[in-house]
Amino acid sequence: MRVLQTTVLLAIIVLSSTANAQDKAAPDTQSWKASPSQQFTAEESATLARTARDKAEALERARDRRMRAISKGICTGC
């Protein structure tokens, strides 16, 4: 009986972690890539680049903030 319960528990854990991994790896349905035939002016191109850079910096700041919050609970200092 214990072997059956352990097997079922392991199967549930493995299947749920696989389902979570598939959700995170799913491709983004909304793509902002420009088509090759679309032309941008220098101002539009600069605006798009600035927007992408700002977004990347915001993501990096959010990641750093989360990492600092996590490490405060782990690290006690040198």
Secondary structure, DSSP 8 states (H G I E B T S, - for coil): -HHHHHHHHHHHHHHHHHHHHHHHHS--S------TT----HHHHHHHHHHHHHHHHHHHHHHHHHHHHHHHHH----
